[in-house]
Amino acid sequence: MSDGRGAATPQIPVLLYHAVMDDPPEWIAEFTVSPARFTAQLDAVAAGGRTPVTISALVAALRHGAELPERPVVITFDDGFADLPCFTAEALAERSMPATAYLTTGAITPGGRSLLPPAPMMTLSQVPLLEQYGMEIGTHTVTHAQLDTLPAAALRRELREPKEVLEQLLGHEVAHLAYPHGYHSRGVRRAALREGYASAVAVRHALSSRRDEAYRISRLIVRRTHTVADVEAWMAGRGAPTAPLPTSPATVGWRFYRRARAAVKGDVFAG
C-alpha cells in the first residue's frame, strides 16, 4: 500500500475546518477545534513533510495536468467564523501555509439572510484581510442552502450572487465553490460549471488524489475529536479511502429524503 510519499502516489489530503475557538455554540461544536489543537495539527502537517497549496493549484493539476509539489496538502475553511481573519489566519501565516476560505456571504453580511444558526462570524469587510494573510477566497453560497434540493432559479441565485459579491469586493475572479454540507448532484455540478466556477469541493471524508473530480473534490472534515495522530495518518496517506469514489446508494436515498422534506418545510439548516 502506498504511504503517500513520492510523485506517483495518489493521496492528497484536503482538510476541512470550520471554527477554531474554545467555546463554540453547540450546533457547530462537533466541527470546532480549539486554538491549541489547531496549531498542533498545523505543526503535524509541516512535520509530515507536506507542502500546503491552495485549491487553485490542486484544480490546475486535476484539470490541466499542472505540476504539484511532491507531497501536497490543501487546508480549507467553510462558512467564515470570527476566528478566521484573526487567530486562524495568523497561525497559518506564521507557518507560511496558504489556505482556501469558502465564505457564506449571507452569514457574514450585516443584515444578510443565512440558514446558519447564530454564531460569532467574520464580516464581509474583513475578506480582503484574508487575502493579505495569504488565503484564497471561494464561495459557500449565500444562505448555506442544500443545493441539491433547490429549484433552478434558487440554485442559480445561491451560486451566482456570492460570486458577484466577492468579485466586486476583491476586484478579481472568485472561481471556486464549496457545497454546503457537501450536498450536490449531477445537476448542481453542471450549474456550478455554467456559473463560471472552475471547481467545487464536497466532503466525502476521503483523501483526494490526482484522479479526483474537479467538481466534487473530496475533503477530510476535521472534528473536535480528531487528534494530532489522525492528522499524521492523513499526511501519510492513511486513515481514509482515496478518491475518486462512486456515489453510494445511501447518498442517493438521503438526497431523495431531503428533497421530500424540503418540499414540505422549505429551506432549512441541515445540521
Backbone as CSV, one residue per row, in Angstrom:
resi,resn,N_x,N_y,N_z,CA_x,CA_y,CA_z,C_x,C_y,C_z
1,MET,0.849,-1.196,0.000,0.000,0.000,0.000,0.880,1.240,0.000
2,SER,0.436,2.262,-0.716,1.205,3.493,-0.760,1.234,4.163,0.607
3,ASP,2.357,4.846,0.909,2.434,5.591,2.158,2.274,7.083,1.931
4,GLY,1.845,7.481,0.720,1.622,8.891,0.451,2.873,9.637,0.045
5,ARG,4.010,8.941,-0.149,5.260,9.606,-0.496,5.531,9.459,-1.997
6,GLY,6.150,10.514,-2.545,6.571,10.429,-3.929,5.520,10.898,-4.894
7,ALA,5.960,11.337,-6.096,5.057,11.934,-7.067,4.058,10.942,-7.611
8,ALA,4.378,9.651,-7.571,3.492,8.672,-8.177,2.359,8.255,-7.248
9,THR,2.442,8.600,-5.976,1.418,8.178,-5.037,0.209,9.092,-5.138
10,PRO,-1.003,8.562,-4.952,-2.192,9.335,-5.290,-2.753,10.215,-4.183
11,GLN,-2.453,9.934,-2.922,-3.194,10.598,-1.856,-2.816,12.065,-1.680
12,ILE,-3.847,12.922,-1.667,-3.660,14.353,-1.418,-4.675,14.749,-0.346
13,PRO,-4.246,14.946,0.887,-5.203,15.356,1.923,-5.718,16.772,1.656
14,VAL,-7.041,16.931,1.702,-7.668,18.254,1.655,-8.457,18.384,2.946
15,LEU,-7.948,19.159,3.879,-8.543,19.273,5.205,-9.664,20.308,5.196
16,LEU,-10.760,20.005,5.874,-11.897,20.909,6.009,-12.067,21.296,7.472
17,TYR,-11.802,22.578,7.768,-12.048,23.137,9.090,-13.265,24.049,9.040
18,HIS,-13.881,24.245,10.196,-14.941,25.226,10.356,-14.453,26.287,11.342
19,ALA,-14.884,26.223,12.581,-14.471,27.214,13.568,-13.242,26.735,14.345
20,VAL,-12.431,27.703,14.759,-11.297,27.445,15.646,-11.515,28.337,16.869
21,MET,-12.041,27.763,17.939,-12.334,28.548,19.139,-12.511,27.612,20.327
22,ASP,-12.419,28.183,21.518,-12.520,27.377,22.741,-13.952,27.152,23.189
23,ASP,-14.853,28.063,22.880,-16.211,27.972,23.409,-17.226,28.198,22.290
24,PRO,-17.366,27.231,21.380,-18.264,27.425,20.240,-19.722,27.216,20.613
25,PRO,-20.652,27.761,19.824,-22.063,27.406,20.003,-22.237,25.901,19.821
26,GLU,-23.235,25.350,20.483,-23.404,23.901,20.497,-23.580,23.326,19.095
27,TRP,-24.267,24.050,18.217,-24.586,23.493,16.901,-23.344,23.261,16.041
28,ILE,-22.267,23.995,16.306,-21.050,23.831,15.499,-19.916,23.199,16.320
29,ALA,-20.185,22.848,17.569,-19.127,22.355,18.447,-18.468,21.090,17.914
30,GLU,-19.243,20.203,17.314,-18.684,18.953,16.788,-17.639,19.205,15.714
31,PHE,-17.757,20.345,15.027,-16.853,20.664,13.913,-15.928,21.833,14.256
32,THR,-15.686,22.018,15.547,-14.800,23.076,16.029,-13.579,22.444,16.686
33,VAL,-12.422,23.044,16.461,-11.214,22.637,17.184,-10.721,23.825,17.996
34,SER,-10.081,23.547,19.099,-9.543,24.613,19.938,-8.317,25.222,19.269
35,PRO,-7.971,26.457,19.602,-6.750,27.051,19.047,-5.508,26.206,19.315
36,ALA,-5.404,25.653,20.513,-4.224,24.841,20.834,-4.160,23.597,19.959
37,ARG,-5.305,22.935,19.766,-5.315,21.740,18.933,-5.054,22.100,17.464
38,PHE,-5.592,23.232,17.029,-5.384,23.665,15.646,-3.902,23.876,15.352
39,THR,-3.206,24.602,16.218,-1.791,24.851,15.962,-0.986,23.550,16.019
40,ALA,-1.363,22.645,16.908,-0.677,21.355,16.955,-0.909,20.570,15.672
41,GLN,-2.105,20.660,15.120,-2.395,19.965,13.866,-1.632,20.596,12.704
42,LEU,-1.528,21.927,12.675,-0.724,22.563,11.638,0.733,22.118,11.732
43,ASP,1.236,22.022,12.933,2.616,21.566,13.105,2.780,20.117,12.644
44,ALA,1.736,19.309,12.816,1.783,17.927,12.333,1.779,17.878,10.809
45,VAL,1.064,18.793,10.175,1.097,18.889,8.710,2.518,19.168,8.250
46,ALA,3.163,20.156,8.877,4.534,20.503,8.499,5.490,19.354,8.776
47,ALA,5.349,18.718,9.931,6.244,17.612,10.287,6.045,16.424,9.367
48,GLY,4.852,16.294,8.766,4.591,15.192,7.848,5.195,15.381,6.476
49,GLY,5.895,16.480,6.273,6.578,16.696,5.006,5.676,17.128,3.873
50,ARG,4.480,17.593,4.209,3.537,18.045,3.184,3.761,19.528,2.881
51,THR,3.515,19.912,1.630,3.599,21.308,1.209,2.195,21.841,0.987
52,PRO,1.725,22.795,1.791,0.385,23.345,1.592,0.279,24.131,0.288
53,VAL,-0.813,23.908,-0.432,-1.117,24.649,-1.661,-2.589,25.056,-1.603
54,THR,-2.958,26.023,-2.423,-4.357,26.428,-2.490,-5.157,25.452,-3.337
55,ILE,-6.475,25.597,-3.257,-7.321,24.746,-4.096,-7.069,25.037,-5.567
56,SER,-6.709,26.275,-5.900,-6.420,26.604,-7.303,-5.298,25.742,-7.860
57,ALA,-4.271,25.525,-7.046,-3.152,24.705,-7.508,-3.587,23.263,-7.738
58,LEU,-4.398,22.735,-6.820,-4.887,21.372,-6.997,-5.761,21.275,-8.239
59,VAL,-6.632,22.242,-8.447,-7.536,22.202,-9.596,-6.753,22.323,-10.903
60,ALA,-5.714,23.140,-10.920,-4.890,23.237,-12.122,-4.260,21.894,-12.463
61,ALA,-3.907,21.117,-11.453,-3.364,19.778,-11.695,-4.451,18.826,-12.180
62,LEU,-5.638,18.900,-11.559,-6.726,17.994,-11.940,-7.213,18.267,-13.355
63,ARG,-7.344,19.528,-13.711,-7.965,19.887,-14.986,-6.965,20.036,-16.125
64,HIS,-5.748,20.444,-15.796,-4.802,20.783,-16.866,-3.459,20.085,-16.741
65,GLY,-3.306,19.218,-15.750,-2.056,18.495,-15.598,-0.907,19.325,-15.070
66,ALA,-1.209,20.454,-14.406,-0.146,21.304,-13.868,0.645,20.566,-12.794
67,GLU,1.858,21.005,-12.599,2.725,20.381,-11.602,2.268,20.733,-10.188
68,LEU,2.434,19.789,-9.281,2.216,19.998,-7.864,3.501,19.694,-7.109
69,PRO,3.642,20.209,-5.888,4.765,19.744,-5.059,4.702,18.233,-4.895
70,GLU,5.804,17.661,-4.498,5.864,16.201,-4.395,4.821,15.651,-3.431
71,ARG,4.587,16.335,-2.324,3.630,15.855,-1.316,2.725,17.012,-0.908
72,PRO,1.716,17.312,-1.707,0.866,18.461,-1.404,-0.191,18.164,-0.348
73,VAL,-0.696,19.232,0.254,-1.858,19.187,1.139,-2.600,20.493,0.922
74,VAL,-3.927,20.453,1.043,-4.752,21.652,0.918,-5.500,21.839,2.234
75,ILE,-5.494,23.061,2.765,-6.182,23.394,4.000,-7.327,24.335,3.650
76,THR,-8.566,23.951,4.005,-9.725,24.764,3.649,-10.575,25.060,4.886
77,PHE,-11.355,26.135,4.774,-12.259,26.569,5.843,-13.609,26.899,5.224
78,ASP,-14.683,26.503,5.895,-16.033,26.788,5.428,-16.726,27.797,6.339
79,ASP,-17.600,28.580,5.751,-18.553,29.464,6.419,-18.019,30.878,6.647
80,GLY,-16.944,31.030,7.429,-16.438,32.362,7.737,-16.659,32.744,9.188
81,PHE,-16.207,31.915,10.104,-16.347,32.219,11.523,-15.373,33.320,11.938
82,ALA,-15.649,33.921,13.104,-14.945,35.131,13.516,-13.453,34.926,13.720
83,ASP,-13.039,33.703,14.014,-11.618,33.456,14.235,-10.793,33.525,12.951
84,LEU,-11.457,33.394,11.807,-10.733,33.196,10.548,-9.781,34.347,10.212
85,PRO,-10.227,35.630,10.229,-9.297,36.709,9.883,-8.413,37.135,11.050
86,CYS,-8.485,36.438,12.156,-7.717,36.799,13.350,-6.725,35.685,13.676
87,PHE,-7.004,34.925,14.714,-6.069,33.897,15.160,-5.747,32.887,14.073
88,THR,-6.756,32.413,13.368,-6.556,31.323,12.408,-5.657,31.749,11.260
89,ALA,-5.952,32.893,10.665,-5.118,33.381,9.562,-3.700,33.673,10.031
90,GLU,-3.572,34.199,11.242,-2.242,34.492,11.773,-1.435,33.214,11.982
91,ALA,-2.076,32.168,12.502,-1.371,30.900,12.727,-0.878,30.305,11.416
92,LEU,-1.693,30.403,10.376,-1.287,29.910,9.063,-0.148,30.749,8.494
93,ALA,-0.271,32.070,8.589,0.752,32.963,8.028,2.095,32.781,8.732
94,GLU,2.060,32.558,10.037,3.302,32.336,10.788,4.048,31.120,10.285
95,ARG,3.318,30.171,9.716,3.926,28.933,9.209,4.041,28.931,7.687
96,SER,3.762,30.072,7.069,3.808,30.215,5.605,2.948,29.156,4.923
97,MET,1.751,28.956,5.463,0.819,27.959,4.929,-0.342,28.652,4.226
98,PRO,-0.409,28.605,2.909,-1.596,29.121,2.225,-2.797,28.234,2.508
99,ALA,-3.982,28.805,2.358,-5.214,28.050,2.592,-6.306,28.650,1.723
100,THR,-7.462,27.998,1.699,-8.612,28.472,0.929,-9.801,28.589,1.859
101,ALA,-10.458,29.757,1.845,-11.618,30.020,2.690,-12.857,30.146,1.818
102,TYR,-13.860,29.325,2.102,-15.134,29.357,1.388,-16.155,30.075,2.267
103,LEU,-16.662,31.206,1.800,-17.440,32.105,2.641,-18.923,32.080,2.287
104,THR,-19.760,31.992,3.312,-21.206,32.079,3.169,-21.578,33.556,3.260
105,THR,-21.830,34.201,2.124,-21.931,35.663,2.115,-23.109,36.180,2.931
106,GLY,-24.229,35.460,2.944,-25.359,35.914,3.740,-25.072,35.909,5.225
107,ALA,-24.174,35.042,5.670,-23.843,34.928,7.095,-22.836,35.971,7.537
108,ILE,-22.054,36.528,6.616,-21.026,37.491,7.003,-21.374,38.917,6.578
109,THR,-22.545,39.095,5.943,-23.004,40.419,5.542,-23.973,40.955,6.590
110,PRO,-23.712,42.107,7.201,-24.652,42.660,8.186,-26.054,42.778,7.587
111,GLY,-27.032,42.190,8.275,-28.398,42.203,7.783,-28.690,41.173,6.727
112,GLY,-27.702,40.348,6.376,-27.889,39.330,5.356,-28.695,38.149,5.868
113,ARG,-29.222,37.358,4.929,-30.013,36.182,5.294,-29.156,34.932,5.185
114,SER,-29.221,34.113,6.211,-28.480,32.858,6.223,-29.273,31.820,6.996
115,LEU,-29.115,30.557,6.613,-29.724,29.461,7.344,-28.868,29.003,8.526
116,LEU,-27.651,29.510,8.626,-26.787,29.102,9.729,-27.334,29.641,11.053
117,PRO,-27.353,28.830,12.096,-27.746,29.327,13.414,-26.767,30.396,13.909
118,PRO,-27.140,31.152,14.937,-26.261,32.226,15.439,-24.898,31.701,15.873
119,ALA,-23.876,32.487,15.535,-22.500,32.160,15.907,-21.646,33.399,15.662
120,PRO,-20.494,33.516,16.318,-19.583,34.622,16.019,-19.031,34.458,14.597
121,MET,-19.290,35.436,13.746,-18.864,35.370,12.346,-17.959,36.557,12.008
122,MET,-17.086,36.378,11.044,-16.363,37.494,10.470,-17.339,38.350,9.675
123,THR,-16.867,39.470,9.134,-17.728,40.323,8.328,-17.182,40.422,6.910
124,LEU,-18.060,40.816,6.020,-17.681,40.942,4.617,-16.509,41.904,4.446
125,SER,-16.467,42.947,5.246,-15.385,43.933,5.118,-14.022,43.350,5.467
126,GLN,-13.988,42.209,6.162,-12.712,41.592,6.532,-12.170,40.642,5.472
127,VAL,-12.937,40.397,4.423,-12.494,39.437,3.405,-11.159,39.832,2.775
128,PRO,-10.944,41.118,2.399,-9.619,41.460,1.837,-8.467,41.147,2.794
129,LEU,-8.724,41.234,4.102,-7.678,40.914,5.069,-7.235,39.464,4.951
130,LEU,-8.171,38.565,4.661,-7.803,37.165,4.476,-6.786,37.026,3.344
131,GLU,-7.020,37.731,2.256,-6.057,37.674,1.142,-4.706,38.238,1.561
132,GLN,-4.705,39.262,2.390,-3.435,39.815,2.842,-2.638,38.794,3.649
133,TYR,-3.357,37.907,4.324,-2.699,36.842,5.078,-2.299,35.662,4.190
134,GLY,-2.657,35.697,2.917,-2.275,34.622,2.009,-3.346,33.595,1.752
135,MET,-4.588,33.897,2.142,-5.684,32.965,1.894,-6.319,33.226,0.534
136,GLU,-6.721,32.156,-0.107,-7.517,32.228,-1.322,-8.995,32.218,-0.917
137,ILE,-9.825,32.945,-1.668,-11.237,33.079,-1.330,-12.089,32.297,-2.327
138,GLY,-13.043,31.548,-1.786,-14.043,30.867,-2.594,-15.418,31.135,-2.011
139,THR,-16.465,30.675,-2.669,-17.820,30.900,-2.183,-18.392,29.639,-1.541
140,HIS,-19.320,29.888,-0.626,-20.031,28.802,0.065,-21.526,29.107,0.038
141,THR,-21.957,29.695,-1.068,-23.331,30.120,-1.348,-23.719,31.358,-0.533
142,VAL,-24.969,31.771,-0.687,-25.499,32.919,0.047,-25.985,32.492,1.425
143,THR,-26.842,31.484,1.468,-27.547,31.154,2.706,-27.136,29.835,3.341
144,HIS,-26.244,29.080,2.704,-25.871,27.738,3.164,-27.011,26.744,2.914
145,ALA,-27.670,26.892,1.782,-28.785,26.017,1.418,-28.286,24.653,0.955
146,GLN,-29.169,23.671,1.024,-28.884,22.348,0.465,-29.125,22.433,-1.043
147,LEU,-28.072,22.585,-1.804,-28.205,22.936,-3.215,-28.950,21.889,-4.027
148,ASP,-28.825,20.639,-3.657,-29.450,19.580,-4.460,-30.944,19.429,-4.183
149,THR,-31.513,20.315,-3.349,-32.955,20.303,-3.110,-33.646,21.524,-3.713
150,LEU,-32.887,22.433,-4.336,-33.431,23.726,-4.754,-33.995,23.685,-6.172
151,PRO,-35.035,24.471,-6.450,-35.454,24.679,-7.833,-34.397,25.476,-8.580
152,ALA,-34.473,25.473,-9.912,-33.408,26.021,-10.749,-33.106,27.483,-10.442
153,ALA,-34.125,28.314,-10.282,-33.894,29.741,-10.060,-33.182,29.989,-8.734
154,ALA,-33.596,29.282,-7.695,-32.954,29.441,-6.397,-31.509,28.937,-6.428
155,LEU,-31.275,27.855,-7.136,-29.913,27.333,-7.274,-29.016,28.348,-7.965
156,ARG,-29.506,28.955,-9.030,-28.708,29.969,-9.727,-28.343,31.114,-8.801
157,ARG,-29.310,31.566,-8.008,-29.031,32.675,-7.094,-27.973,32.289,-6.074
158,GLU,-28.087,31.106,-5.504,-27.131,30.676,-4.484,-25.710,30.564,-5.040
159,LEU,-25.592,30.274,-6.323,-24.276,30.161,-6.947,-23.775,31.496,-7.491
160,ARG,-24.662,32.265,-8.096,-24.257,33.477,-8.796,-24.002,34.651,-7.861
161,GLU,-24.905,34.866,-6.904,-24.820,36.068,-6.082,-23.539,36.151,-5.249
162,PRO,-23.126,35.095,-4.530,-21.904,35.232,-3.741,-20.672,35.436,-4.603
163,LYS,-20.658,34.840,-5.755,-19.538,35.033,-6.682,-19.429,36.505,-7.083
164,GLU,-20.578,37.106,-7.441,-20.588,38.507,-7.842,-20.199,39.421,-6.681
165,VAL,-20.712,39.143,-5.492,-20.414,39.975,-4.323,-18.926,39.952,-4.005
166,LEU,-18.344,38.766,-3.961,-16.930,38.650,-3.606,-16.022,39.189,-4.711
167,GLU,-16.400,38.991,-5.951,-15.589,39.523,-7.051,-15.594,41.048,-7.049
168,GLN,-16.750,41.650,-6.780,-16.817,43.105,-6.724,-15.976,43.636,-5.565
169,LEU,-16.014,42.949,-4.439,-15.256,43.374,-3.267,-13.752,43.257,-3.483
170,LEU,-13.328,42.156,-4.107,-11.898,41.866,-4.225,-11.278,42.366,-5.519
171,GLY,-12.102,42.611,-6.539,-11.583,43.120,-7.797,-10.941,42.077,-8.672
172,HIS,-11.278,40.800,-8.442,-10.752,39.737,-9.303,-11.710,38.550,-9.265
173,GLU,-11.479,37.596,-10.130,-12.355,36.435,-10.229,-12.317,35.591,-8.955
174,VAL,-13.463,35.069,-8.572,-13.582,34.084,-7.500,-14.148,32.826,-8.150
175,ALA,-13.321,31.799,-8.253,-13.634,30.699,-9.173,-13.902,29.365,-8.502
176,HIS,-13.963,29.339,-7.182,-14.065,28.049,-6.504,-15.224,28.054,-5.507
177,LEU,-15.897,26.916,-5.415,-17.133,26.753,-4.656,-16.998,25.584,-3.687
178,ALA,-17.634,25.724,-2.522,-17.815,24.592,-1.599,-19.299,24.348,-1.438
179,TYR,-19.740,23.107,-1.643,-21.146,22.762,-1.474,-21.494,22.741,0.014
180,PRO,-22.517,23.487,0.464,-22.927,23.388,1.867,-23.279,21.948,2.249
181,HIS,-22.755,21.526,3.377,-22.935,20.152,3.884,-22.313,19.111,2.940
182,GLY,-21.664,19.559,1.885,-21.145,18.636,0.885,-22.197,18.122,-0.072
183,TYR,-23.441,18.590,0.027,-24.539,18.058,-0.779,-24.488,18.601,-2.203
184,HIS,-24.561,17.688,-3.162,-24.533,18.072,-4.575,-25.161,16.948,-5.384
185,SER,-25.329,17.195,-6.652,-25.870,16.209,-7.586,-25.292,16.534,-8.952
186,ARG,-25.578,15.698,-9.921,-25.101,15.987,-11.270,-25.618,17.344,-11.741
187,GLY,-26.890,17.646,-11.460,-27.448,18.933,-11.862,-26.765,20.101,-11.188
188,VAL,-26.428,19.952,-9.922,-25.728,21.015,-9.197,-24.332,21.215,-9.770
189,ARG,-23.654,20.128,-10.070,-22.309,20.242,-10.641,-22.353,20.950,-11.990
190,ARG,-23.339,20.618,-12.804,-23.476,21.287,-14.098,-23.787,22.762,-13.925
191,ALA,-24.601,23.098,-12.936,-24.923,24.501,-12.672,-23.675,25.268,-12.240
192,ALA,-22.840,24.653,-11.418,-21.594,25.303,-10.997,-20.704,25.604,-12.196
193,LEU,-20.626,24.693,-13.118,-19.854,24.915,-14.335,-20.446,26.065,-15.147
194,ARG,-21.762,26.083,-15.309,-22.420,27.141,-16.080,-22.199,28.523,-15.456
195,GLU,-22.146,28.579,-14.134,-21.982,29.865,-13.457,-20.532,30.322,-13.405
196,GLY,-19.643,29.582,-14.010,-18.266,30.035,-14.141,-17.300,29.557,-13.085
197,TYR,-17.707,28.589,-12.285,-16.786,28.043,-11.294,-15.822,27.059,-11.953
198,ALA,-14.574,27.118,-11.534,-13.561,26.194,-12.047,-13.501,24.911,-11.249
199,SER,-14.090,24.914,-10.050,-14.074,23.712,-9.217,-15.138,23.825,-8.152
200,ALA,-15.383,22.698,-7.488,-16.242,22.663,-6.305,-15.760,21.534,-5.403
201,VAL,-15.749,21.816,-4.114,-15.346,20.804,-3.141,-16.564,20.250,-2.431
202,ALA,-16.508,18.975,-2.128,-17.552,18.298,-1.372,-16.995,17.973,0.013
203,VAL,-17.415,16.865,0.590,-16.843,16.403,1.861,-16.332,14.983,1.638
204,ARG,-17.217,13.997,1.733,-16.939,12.597,1.431,-15.986,11.930,2.423
205,HIS,-15.300,12.686,3.257,-14.310,12.194,4.210,-13.387,11.160,3.569
206,ALA,-12.727,11.626,2.533,-11.764,10.795,1.810,-10.580,11.651,1.408
207,LEU,-9.475,11.009,1.187,-8.298,11.680,0.640,-8.537,11.978,-0.839
208,SER,-8.171,13.158,-1.263,-8.235,13.465,-2.680,-7.041,12.810,-3.386
209,SER,-6.970,13.006,-4.689,-5.888,12.421,-5.474,-5.774,13.156,-6.796
210,ARG,-4.750,12.815,-7.552,-4.582,13.435,-8.868,-5.628,12.947,-9.873
211,ARG,-6.426,11.975,-9.482,-7.515,11.487,-10.337,-8.885,11.940,-9.844
212,ASP,-8.909,12.789,-8.831,-10.178,13.248,-8.270,-10.924,14.106,-9.290
213,GLU,-12.219,14.340,-9.015,-13.082,15.078,-9.931,-13.149,16.543,-9.509
214,ALA,-12.915,17.449,-10.447,-12.770,18.867,-10.124,-14.034,19.477,-9.557
215,TYR,-15.210,18.875,-9.807,-16.459,19.446,-9.301,-17.061,18.645,-8.139
216,ARG,-16.278,17.743,-7.579,-16.628,17.143,-6.283,-15.360,16.622,-5.619
217,ILE,-14.458,17.544,-5.365,-13.188,17.211,-4.732,-13.442,16.720,-3.308
218,SER,-12.826,15.630,-2.967,-13.019,15.027,-1.645,-12.220,15.777,-0.583
219,ARG,-12.852,15.949,0.586,-12.174,16.576,1.717,-12.322,15.713,2.966
220,LEU,-11.413,15.929,3.904,-11.427,15.275,5.205,-11.939,16.280,6.229
221,ILE,-13.123,16.058,6.765,-13.701,17.003,7.710,-13.062,16.806,9.081
222,VAL,-12.518,17.880,9.629,-11.825,17.811,10.921,-12.840,18.085,12.025
223,ARG,-13.039,17.100,12.881,-13.975,17.215,14.009,-13.203,17.488,15.298
224,ARG,-13.945,17.856,16.334,-13.292,18.166,17.612,-12.594,16.948,18.205
225,THR,-13.024,15.740,17.805,-12.432,14.518,18.349,-11.172,14.085,17.605
226,HIS,-10.864,14.702,16.491,-9.668,14.303,15.758,-8.411,14.814,16.464
227,THR,-7.435,13.973,16.515,-6.201,14.255,17.239,-5.059,14.523,16.271
228,VAL,-3.922,14.881,16.826,-2.713,15.034,16.023,-2.373,13.725,15.325
229,ALA,-2.614,12.606,15.990,-2.337,11.297,15.377,-3.191,11.084,14.132
230,ASP,-4.434,11.548,14.162,-5.287,11.439,12.967,-4.695,12.244,11.817
231,VAL,-4.273,13.450,12.111,-3.683,14.296,11.071,-2.399,13.675,10.548
232,GLU,-1.600,13.118,11.429,-0.370,12.450,11.000,-0.681,11.292,10.052
233,ALA,-1.720,10.536,10.346,-2.097,9.427,9.468,-2.533,9.947,8.105
234,TRP,-3.336,11.002,8.076,-3.767,11.569,6.789,-2.576,12.069,5.990
235,MET,-1.625,12.703,6.668,-0.443,13.205,5.962,0.371,12.060,5.358
236,ALA,0.285,10.890,5.972,0.971,9.705,5.455,0.140,8.956,4.422
237,GLY,-1.063,9.493,4.100,-1.911,8.838,3.110,-2.689,7.666,3.656
238,ARG,-2.924,7.660,4.971,-3.656,6.565,5.612,-4.891,7.119,6.317
239,GLY,-5.759,6.207,6.761,-6.855,6.570,7.631,-8.142,6.967,6.943
240,ALA,-8.186,6.914,5.609,-9.395,7.261,4.860,-9.254,6.682,3.464
241,PRO,-10.384,6.439,2.775,-10.303,5.973,1.381,-9.766,7.077,0.477
242,THR,-9.439,6.709,-0.734,-8.879,7.658,-1.695,-9.836,7.873,-2.857
243,ALA,-10.097,9.124,-3.178,-10.956,9.484,-4.312,-10.219,9.237,-5.629
244,PRO,-10.988,9.069,-6.713,-12.438,9.231,-6.828,-13.204,8.043,-6.258
245,LEU,-14.403,8.357,-5.763,-15.271,7.346,-5.170,-16.628,7.367,-5.858
246,PRO,-17.283,6.227,-6.004,-18.631,6.223,-6.582,-19.641,6.789,-5.597
247,THR,-20.762,7.284,-6.121,-21.856,7.745,-5.268,-22.577,6.529,-4.709
248,SER,-22.714,6.464,-3.405,-23.301,5.283,-2.775,-24.824,5.329,-2.853
249,PRO,-25.482,4.173,-2.822,-26.950,4.150,-2.767,-27.507,4.910,-1.566
250,ALA,-26.790,4.875,-0.440,-27.249,5.595,0.749,-27.282,7.102,0.501
251,THR,-26.284,7.603,-0.234,-26.252,9.034,-0.555,-27.435,9.415,-1.429
252,VAL,-27.728,8.574,-2.408,-28.865,8.844,-3.297,-30.173,8.817,-2.506
253,GLY,-30.330,7.838,-1.632,-31.536,7.745,-0.831,-31.695,8.940,0.107
254,TRP,-30.610,9.367,0.719,-30.646,10.525,1.603,-31.027,11.788,0.833
255,ARG,-30.559,11.900,-0.399,-30.919,13.054,-1.229,-32.419,13.078,-1.501
256,PHE,-32.999,11.941,-1.839,-34.447,11.896,-2.100,-35.238,12.255,-0.842
257,TYR,-34.773,11.792,0.309,-35.447,12.136,1.557,-35.384,13.636,1.808
258,ARG,-34.222,14.231,1.625,-34.074,15.665,1.879,-34.895,16.492,0.897
259,ARG,-34.985,16.039,-0.333,-35.817,16.753,-1.303,-37.295,16.701,-0.893
260,ALA,-37.737,15.563,-0.419,-39.123,15.450,0.038,-39.363,16.342,1.249
261,ARG,-38.410,16.374,2.157,-38.538,17.230,3.339,-38.560,18.706,2.954
262,ALA,-37.703,19.082,1.979,-37.664,20.480,1.540,-38.972,20.885,0.876
263,ALA,-39.620,19.939,0.185,-40.895,20.249,-0.460,-41.967,20.588,0.567
264,VAL,-41.812,20.051,1.789,-42.793,20.296,2.842,-42.379,21.489,3.717
265,LYS,-41.122,21.526,4.111,-40.651,22.514,5.092,-39.935,23.706,4.472
266,GLY,-39.563,23.617,3.188,-38.779,24.681,2.582,-37.315,24.577,2.968
267,ASP,-36.570,25.676,2.766,-35.147,25.696,3.073,-34.935,25.666,4.576
268,VAL,-34.187,24.680,5.053,-33.854,24.592,6.465,-32.376,24.239,6.604
269,PHE,-31.791,24.601,7.726,-30.429,24.208,8.010,-30.393,22.711,8.269
270,ALA,-29.444,22.026,7.652,-29.433,20.561,7.714,-28.540,20.018,8.813
271,GLY,-28.053,20.881,9.688,-27.154,20.410,10.733,-27.847,19.561,11.784
